[in-house]
Amino acid sequence: MALPSQGKDKDTLLAELQTYKGRDVNWQEGRTFAYVYDPGAEAMAVGKAAFSSFLTENALDPTVYPSLMRLENEIVGFCASHLNLPDDGVGTFTSGGTESILLAVKSARDFARQTRPEVTRPNMVLPVTAHAAFHKASSYFDVELVLVEVDPVSFAVTPEAMAAAIDEQTVLVVASSPGYAHGVMDPIAAIGAICETRSLPFHVDACVGGWMLPFWRRLQLADGMTDVIDAFDFEVKGVTSLSVDLHKYGFCPKGASVVLFRNKTLRNAAGFACSDWAGYTVVNPSVQSSKSGGPLAGAWSVMRFLGDEGYMAITDRLRQATLALLEGISAIDGLEIMGQPAMCMFAFTSTEFDVFHVADEMSARGWYVQPQLGHTGPTGQRYAGNVHLSLNSWGTLDRVTPFLADLQDAVQAARTLPDVRPNAEMGQMLQAMAGQTLSGDELMGMLGLMGVGAGEQGAELPERMAPINRILDAMPAKMNEAVLSGFMGELYAPAR
């Protein structure tokens, strides 16, 4: 696909971009329970305008753009106050939760290099429910994963299991507040006490919900509840770092996240500097070097536009809608909420019918819900496939009643649909292929078996995903990763 010989005018280009959106999920209708966090039209407009006004400024060099340094310091200050960071604590603005987590893991690894020469094969201890970004950090930084099973009923890890997994090579302990998959909080205070006793860094992944949890807790206390959200931030002495995304329940434009450190020594270990080359000295507190000032300006503006009162109002509406959803889903015969969700994200499953059929049926009715594959833990414990909901859009809050009505219908339809789990022969074949490297032809054959075909825009999926999800659910994890990576490779190919 060659570059046009002549440039196009602005109106033509913008109109063409709108046509590209034709196949996207229309989240503005309030029927999408993932990916987009909508605080309402006014706040979103403020964020977009501020983002655009700083789009071309580069946060690489604070001596050139001191305005961006000021914005970052003030944003980190908002987070420090909100999450009880001590006076000598510091933080870094990042592009998202993954970058924040990468920095936390790099900090722990490099801090161990500086202070514990006996560590030769660093590892980090984390629940199987911890975000996949920690697996990415493990791959990037060569820090071994020590995965810990969670309680099969609560889906929270136990302090005893975490303590038992720690050894002399452990450089970091990780827990979630809450975890994305089930919306369940790990016992942060108890794990923090273990880490404090053993002088180990302890990272709390509060990316998805950490900004909202304090508001949620205040509403619980205002209602006179005694069973409120436990301490999860720097109020827990053992916590040494914490990640919190502002582009999720802070409702800021993407990508905006912050990683906080209890002291400067830990943050310094997360950074990078290089003067050993012929160019300018590179000093990066984050993974990125050049980075637009747009996300900084957008986050700063939305946070100030909403303020404490605005966030409390949004949280209150989200909480009421969540309670109504949880009550309504629990009343549908055959559906089961997994664990005790801490806030406005949770998952449900079923032992009576295929929840992946339910996801397809909801899609046919115009709703986007997120299927999550089952998982087998390191000791063989099986976690069921499920459907995840994140209540995240201002427009979604008024649609609880029609959602529940459609969900009831979807469940009834799912009960009548055929079992799409792989038969015994295919299941044995999939297990036998575990650990094997698939050739290109084998990969394409597997994709074809799953119903993936070639279309005008590259690889295309069938309308119903339950058969594909069931095959993926039955695959060993490494094979699943290989197939999905191959599929992504088919999707992302140069336009010709």
Secondary structure, 3 states (H helix, E strand, C coil): CCCCCCCCCHHHHHHHHHHHHHHCCCHHHCCECCCCCECCHHHHHHHHHHHHHCCCCECCCCCCCHHHHHHHHHHHHHHHHHCCCCCCCEEEEECCHHHHHHHHHHHHHHHHHHHCCCCCCCEEEEECCCCCHHHHHHHHHCCEEEEECCCCCCCCCCHHHHHHHCCCCEEEEEEECCCCCCCCCCCHHHHHHHHHHHCCCEEEECCCCCCCHHHHHHHHHHCCCCCCCCCCCCCCCCCCEEEEECCCCCCCCCCCEEEEECCHHHHHHHCEEECCCCCCCEEECCCCCCCECHHHHHHHHHHHHHHHHHHHHHHHHHHHHHHHHHHHHHCCCCCEECCCCCCCEEEEECCCCCHHHHHHHHHHCCCECEEECCEECCCCCEECCEEEEECCEHHHHHHHHHHHHHHHHHHHHHHHCCCCCCCHHHHHHHHHCCCCCCCHHHHHHHHHHCCCEEECCEEECCCCCHHHHHHHHHCCHHHHHHHHHHHHHHHCCCCC
